Amino acid sequence: MAAGVVSLAIDSVTPQVAEPGKTITVTGTITNGTSAPLTGFDLQLYTSQTWFTTRDDMNRYATGAENPGLSPVGSQDAISSSVRPGGTVSWHAQFTEAAAGYPQFGVYPLKVLLTDPSGVPAASGRILLPYWSRASQLSKLKIAWVWPLIDRPHRQVCPALTSNELAPSVAGGRLSDLLAAGTANPRSRLTWAVDPALLGDLSVMSATSGYATGGNPATCKGSVPEKTSHAAANWLATLKSATATQPTLITPYANTDVAALALHGLNADLTNAYRLGRQVSGHVLGRSFGTDFALPPGGVADSSVLTTLATAEHVTSVVLGSGEMPPVDSQFYYADDAVTSFRNMAGLKMNVLLADDEITGLLRGASSTMSASAQFGLAQQFLAETAMISSELPESHRSVVVSPPQSWGPSEPLASKLLQESSAPWLEPVTLSSLAGSHGSKSQVNRRAPAPTKSSPRPLSAGYLAPVKGQNGLDGQLSLYKSLLYQAPVNYTTGLDLALAATESSAWRGGPASAAGGQALIGKLSAYLTKARQKVSIISSPEITMAGSSGVLPVNIKNALEQDVQVRLLVSVPAPANGAARPLQVARVDEPIKIGAGQIVGVKIHVNSAPNGTTNLQLSLASKDGRQVPLTSTPLKVHSTRYGQDILILIAAAIGLLVLSSLWRSGRRALAAAGGGPGGGNTKRAADAEQSGDNAGTPPDWTEPGNVIGGAQNLTEAPDDLADARRWADDT
């Protein structure tokens, strides 16, 4: 035969479980990857009467290890037709249970061997075959499924979603397949594990007015309009109906990385994620959900994380991977139960349901793109795993928890097949909560408590969370922005919280490629908050001239947001270089200033004791609790000339001179009228002239030189003196 590869695949075994009196039919395909045709090839089935006694032995055989105890069973079948190069041909072979001679309940090896005309093996395939007899004496193994409906969050602070990736997923894709399989198999009694972020995103897509994707996150403009997703609406309606009667476990919003948040001290964010999860899921699904059950991402959480969940969120039961609480004596394998408990660091007892790590690892390989033979092989091995667990201690009351990866994506036929296998003769489907309420079986081994502190597999790192944590991170930025808002609508502030929680999702675990999606959300939220804060600003002339040492400085504050705000105006006066007291005193603006959406409000700043010259002030805005708002600092130069005060002094002096002059003239007139004072001679001469008829009836000409009263200059000269005083004041 020419060089190349000949492959053999097993597509089905019917029935999947061998039983007394049954004929087992095996089918599959042969593919000729060589350049020569295949002719005269034969098929032979092999099995053994020795069952696997440990899961390790069984899994080694399934992954390629040889089993020396195999014997041929059934007849040798010839491949009747020639297989051309690159071609594929179907085959089938049979044997009876009696011919195999399986002695008891257990899992047995089954192999198919293809040989060339000379008897040389050309290709082979292998499968695990459980055997069951009604005469088997056993207690059924309880099996509890956790069915994950979880996706990466697509929420950003703008109403638009980050992308339209969910549309195909709910219209015949991954999420559609999972929901269809779960609702079609109610006998499996699965427990739905739902991320509220997924519910919220699909609710946005279901809006009758349509939805939008993409766009500029800072301005919330430039998004792409999308039509209403009827697939999303139908998906939500189906889930709502299913969860009305079936147990449901709600994760914190966006399936937050609880381990990372607890490890890095972001307990407030963790509490917020749980609050948002309850709020969103209750709104979309129309019922309330408790958070007494936790499903840490990846099934990994150390004792400190579990203590945080118990004390902060009142979690009483948790699903962990079985490797999180290994047996105390790890040198030997022990068949035990999935139900256990431990006391956390706070002394509180927590129920722990241990999801089988080997089954989880097996299911991790499921995908919608698997070949039919690969899907069958996975389903058959899952069935064999449960049979193996049950056969280890067939008479004991035990349980197994099946928790697929949270991003699980099998095809709908494979997912349904796995759930249907939960009704195998040795299995009893139960809900997760029923296991949590039970006590561990007598077969429960002594297990170690979760490690006090342990790094989860690739959790959100300190470097990833650095832009989120602290006053300068998103936490601080969002807290400050929300404190600026005045009675903002709840749906608006909730949207801000949802956007923050989405950045802390466990979906961003796994290295740089995964983290990129979360880092993009961090950048988008930061850009939005920065742009929003810039819309609340101070409007003021850079320089103000003040006539005098006291006055009022007018300042305007503009709010270009679509929400009302409440701020404080801060005025900073630099201290003199020599350490002396500040000469310029500014009256505090104590009351918070409310500014309506799109409005400008004027504020008067009262100052006094301004020195002659220029004083540099610094204006800025603060939240109502006194935290300064970045990027609002505005310089203001105040020029105090003191001219106003000096002019007032000069005017007062001039008025004083006028008053004194008026008093002096009045006194002189009084003396002249009495005739006994200076100037009486002039009065007498006027009288004599009048009596003699000289110039009779004509008043004297007081403007002639030499006309004085009491030796003083004549009266018309006094106004001239006052005019000089006024001109001097004006000139000054």
MOKAMO-V621113 format. One record per backbone hydrogen bond with DSSP energy under -1.0 kcal/mol. CO is the residue of the C=O (numbers start at 1). NH is the residue of the N-H. E is the energy in kcal/mol with one decimal. If there is no record, write none. Layout:
# MOKAMO-V621113
co: {CO/CO}
nh: {NH/NH}
e: {E/E}
This chain:
# MOKAMO-V621113
co: {5/7/9/12/14/18/19/22/24/25/26/27/27/28/29/30/31/32/38/41/42/43/44/45/46/47/54/55/56/57/58/59/60/61/67/71/77/83/84/87/89/91/93/95/96/97/106/107/108/110/111/112/113/114/114/115/116/120/123/125/127/129/130/131/133/141/142/143/144/145/147/149/154/161/166/169/173/174/175/176/177/178/179/180/185/186/191/192/193/194/195/196/197/198/199/200/201/202/204/205/207/211/212/213/216/221/224/226/229/230/231/232/233/234/235/236/237/238/239/242/242/247/249/252/255/256/257/258/259/260/261/262/266/267/268/269/270/271/272/273/273/274/275/276/277/278/279/280/281/282/292/292/294/296/297/299/302/303/304/305/306/307/308/309/309/316/317/318/320/321/326/338/340/342/344/348/350/351/352/353/355/356/357/358/359/360/362/363/367/371/372/373/374/375/376/377/378/379/380/381/382/383/384/385/386/387/388/393/394/398/400/401/402/405/411/412/413/414/415/416/417/419/420/421/424/426/428/431/432/433/435/441/446/451/452/458/461/462/465/465/467/468/470/473/474/475/476/477/478/479/484/489/490/491/492/493/494/495/496/497/498/501/502/504/505/506/511/512/515/516/517/518/519/520/521/522/523/524/525/526/527/528/529/530/533/535/537/539/542/544/546/546/549/551/553/555/556/557/558/559/564/565/567/568/570/572/576/585/593/595/596/599/601/603/605/606/607/608/613/615/617/618/619/620/621/622/623/627/629/634/636/637/638/639/640/642/643/644/645/646/647/648/649/650/651/652/653/654/655/656/657/658/659/660/661/662/663/664/665/666/667/668/669/670/677/679/680/681/682/683/684/685/686/687/688/689/693/695/700/701/704/706/709/714/715/717/718/719/720/721/722/723/724/725/726/727/728}
nh: {33/31/29/27/25/132/22/97/95/14/93/11/12/91/9/89/7/86/83/79/115/77/113/73/111/71/58/59/60/61/62/63/65/64/70/47/43/38/87/32/30/28/26/24/100/101/131/52/129/127/46/125/44/122/123/42/119/116/114/112/110/108/18/106/136/428/400/430/402/191/193/195/162/214/170/176/177/178/179/180/181/182/183/184/188/189/147/249/149/251/199/200/201/202/203/204/205/206/207/229/210/226/161/224/220/216/213/211/233/234/235/236/237/238/239/240/241/242/243/245/246/192/194/255/506/258/261/262/263/264/266/265/270/271/272/273/274/275/276/253/277/278/279/280/281/282/283/284/285/286/316/317/319/299/300/321/306/307/308/309/310/311/312/313/315/351/294/353/355/324/448/354/352/350/347/344/342/318/340/320/322/360/361/362/363/364/365/366/370/375/376/377/378/379/380/381/382/383/384/385/386/387/388/389/390/391/392/396/139/142/144/356/146/408/415/416/417/418/419/420/421/422/423/424/427/141/143/435/436/437/438/444/328/303/304/510/465/466/468/469/474/475/476/477/478/479/480/481/482/483/566/493/494/495/496/497/498/499/500/501/502/504/505/257/508/509/515/516/519/520/521/522/523/524/525/526/527/528/529/530/531/532/533/534/536/560/558/556/637/639/548/641/610/607/605/603/539/601/537/598/486/595/593/622/620/618/579/608/567/565/599/559/557/555/553/587/551/585/640/638/636/572/634/570/629/568/626/623/632/619/617/544/615/546/613/646/647/648/649/650/651/652/653/654/655/656/657/658/659/660/661/662/663/664/665/666/667/668/669/670/671/672/673/674/680/683/684/685/686/687/688/689/690/691/692/694/696/698/702/704/707/708/712/717/718/721/722/723/724/725/726/727/728/729/730/731/732}
e: {-2.0/-2.5/-1.6/-2.1/-2.8/-2.8/-1.9/-2.6/-1.7/-2.8/-2.7/-2.3/-1.5/-2.3/-2.6/-2.4/-2.1/-2.7/-2.2/-3.4/-2.3/-2.4/-2.6/-2.5/-2.7/-3.3/-1.8/-2.7/-2.2/-1.9/-2.1/-1.4/-2.7/-1.6/-1.2/-2.5/-3.8/-2.7/-2.5/-2.8/-2.7/-2.3/-3.4/-3.2/-1.7/-2.2/-3.0/-2.4/-2.8/-2.8/-2.6/-2.2/-1.6/-3.7/-1.4/-2.2/-2.8/-2.5/-3.2/-3.0/-1.9/-2.5/-2.5/-1.6/-2.3/-2.4/-2.8/-2.4/-2.9/-2.2/-2.8/-1.9/-2.1/-2.7/-2.0/-2.5/-2.6/-2.4/-2.2/-2.4/-2.5/-2.4/-2.5/-1.6/-1.5/-1.6/-2.9/-4.1/-3.4/-2.2/-1.3/-2.6/-2.5/-2.4/-2.0/-1.9/-1.8/-1.2/-1.2/-2.9/-2.0/-3.6/-2.5/-3.3/-2.4/-3.8/-1.8/-1.8/-1.8/-2.6/-2.2/-2.4/-2.1/-2.5/-2.3/-2.7/-1.9/-2.2/-3.0/-1.2/-1.3/-2.2/-2.6/-2.2/-1.9/-1.9/-2.3/-2.4/-2.4/-2.1/-3.0/-1.1/-1.8/-2.7/-2.2/-2.3/-1.9/-2.3/-2.7/-2.5/-2.1/-2.2/-2.2/-2.9/-2.2/-2.0/-1.8/-2.5/-2.6/-1.1/-2.2/-2.3/-2.2/-2.7/-1.1/-2.9/-2.3/-2.3/-1.9/-2.3/-2.2/-2.6/-2.7/-1.3/-1.8/-2.7/-2.1/-2.6/-3.0/-2.2/-3.0/-2.9/-3.0/-2.9/-2.1/-2.6/-1.6/-2.1/-2.6/-2.0/-2.4/-2.3/-2.6/-2.0/-2.7/-1.5/-1.2/-2.0/-1.2/-2.4/-2.2/-2.5/-2.2/-2.4/-2.8/-2.1/-2.3/-2.1/-2.1/-2.5/-2.0/-2.0/-2.6/-2.3/-2.3/-2.4/-1.1/-1.7/-3.1/-2.3/-2.2/-2.1/-2.6/-1.7/-2.7/-2.6/-2.3/-2.3/-1.9/-2.6/-1.6/-1.4/-1.8/-1.6/-2.3/-2.9/-2.1/-1.2/-2.1/-1.6/-1.4/-1.9/-3.0/-3.5/-1.6/-1.1/-2.3/-1.1/-1.6/-2.5/-1.9/-2.7/-2.0/-2.7/-2.9/-2.2/-2.5/-2.4/-2.7/-1.6/-2.9/-1.9/-2.7/-1.5/-1.5/-1.9/-2.6/-2.0/-1.7/-2.5/-2.0/-1.3/-1.1/-2.4/-1.5/-1.8/-2.7/-1.5/-2.7/-1.9/-1.4/-2.3/-2.4/-2.1/-2.5/-2.4/-2.3/-2.0/-2.5/-2.4/-2.3/-2.5/-2.4/-1.8/-1.7/-3.0/-2.9/-2.5/-2.8/-2.9/-1.2/-1.5/-2.6/-2.5/-2.5/-3.8/-3.8/-2.4/-2.1/-1.0/-2.5/-2.5/-4.0/-2.1/-2.0/-1.9/-1.6/-1.9/-2.4/-2.4/-1.9/-2.7/-2.6/-2.5/-3.1/-3.0/-2.4/-2.6/-3.2/-2.8/-2.4/-2.8/-3.7/-3.2/-3.0/-2.6/-2.2/-2.8/-1.1/-3.4/-3.6/-2.8/-2.4/-4.3/-2.6/-1.9/-2.6/-1.6/-1.8/-2.3/-2.7/-2.1/-2.4/-2.7/-2.6/-2.2/-2.3/-2.2/-2.3/-2.5/-2.6/-2.3/-2.3/-2.3/-2.2/-2.2/-2.1/-2.0/-2.3/-1.9/-2.0/-2.4/-2.4/-1.4/-1.4/-1.2/-2.0/-2.5/-2.0/-1.8/-2.6/-2.5/-2.0/-2.3/-2.2/-1.2/-1.3/-1.7/-1.1/-1.3/-1.7/-1.0/-1.9/-1.9/-1.1/-1.5/-1.9/-2.2/-1.9/-1.8/-2.1/-2.8/-2.3/-2.0/-2.6/-2.7/-2.2}
